[in-house]
Amino acid sequence: MSELGYGMLFGSDIKKKFFQKRIKGRGYCDIGTSVISEFYTPLVPKGHDFLKAIGMLASQRQDISTTKKEETQGKEDSK
């Protein structure tokens, strides 16, 4: 992004020097603290289905939760 673009994004009165590096997934961000930080994003393979991956994680978490619940009930029933 150009200096003009960063000025529009973060405000033209920012004194930060933005470096133009040709690295995929690199940029600048401000998380609301008025501190602009450099960041790198993970490279995600083409065709990756985020919703499918999230659904699998949610299903695994639910399975673990159900198993723990059943184990707790089994211990209480044996008393």
C-alpha positions as CSV (number, residue, x, y, z in Angstrom):
1,M,0.0,0.0,0.0
2,S,1.2,3.5,-0.7
3,E,1.9,6.2,1.9
4,L,-1.3,7.9,0.8
5,G,-3.2,4.7,1.5
6,Y,-1.8,4.3,5.0
7,G,-2.6,8.0,5.6
8,M,-6.2,7.4,4.6
9,L,-6.3,4.3,6.8
10,F,-4.6,5.5,10.0
11,G,-4.9,9.3,9.6
12,S,-2.5,11.7,7.9
13,D,-1.1,13.1,11.1
14,I,0.6,9.7,12.0
15,K,4.3,10.1,12.4
16,K,5.0,6.3,11.8
17,K,7.3,5.4,8.8
18,F,5.7,2.7,6.8
19,F,8.1,0.3,5.0
20,Q,7.2,-1.2,1.6
21,K,8.2,-4.8,1.8
22,R,7.1,-7.3,-0.9
23,I,6.1,-10.0,1.6
24,K,2.8,-11.8,1.1
25,G,0.5,-11.4,4.1
26,R,2.4,-8.6,5.7
27,G,0.7,-5.3,6.8
28,Y,0.0,-2.8,9.5
29,C,-2.8,-2.8,12.0
30,D,-4.2,-0.7,14.9
31,I,-6.2,-2.7,17.4
32,G,-7.8,0.5,18.9
33,T,-4.9,1.5,21.1
34,S,-3.5,4.1,18.6
35,V,-0.4,2.0,18.3
36,I,0.3,0.9,14.7
37,S,2.0,-2.5,14.6
38,E,3.4,-4.6,11.8
39,F,1.7,-8.1,11.4
40,Y,2.0,-11.2,9.3
41,T,-1.0,-13.4,8.4
42,P,-0.8,-17.1,8.0
43,L,-0.7,-18.3,4.4
44,V,-3.9,-20.4,3.8
45,P,-3.9,-22.9,1.0
46,K,-6.3,-22.2,-1.9
47,G,-9.6,-24.1,-1.5
48,H,-9.4,-24.2,2.3
49,D,-12.9,-24.3,3.7
50,F,-13.0,-22.4,6.9
51,L,-16.6,-23.2,7.7
52,K,-15.9,-26.9,7.4
53,A,-12.9,-26.7,9.6
54,I,-14.8,-24.7,12.2
55,G,-17.6,-27.2,12.1
56,M,-15.2,-30.1,12.7
57,L,-13.6,-28.4,15.6
58,A,-17.1,-27.6,17.1
59,S,-18.1,-31.2,16.7
60,Q,-15.0,-32.5,18.3
61,R,-15.4,-30.1,21.3
62,Q,-19.1,-31.2,21.6
63,D,-18.0,-34.9,21.6
64,I,-15.4,-34.2,24.3
65,S,-18.0,-32.3,26.4
66,T,-20.5,-35.2,26.0
67,T,-17.9,-37.8,27.0
68,K,-16.9,-35.9,30.1
69,K,-20.6,-35.4,31.1
70,E,-21.2,-39.2,30.7
71,E,-18.1,-40.0,32.8
72,T,-19.3,-37.6,35.6
73,Q,-22.8,-39.2,35.6
74,G,-21.2,-42.7,35.7
75,K,-19.2,-41.8,38.8
76,E,-22.2,-40.3,40.5
77,D,-24.4,-43.3,39.7
78,S,-21.8,-45.8,41.2
79,K,-21.8,-44.1,44.6
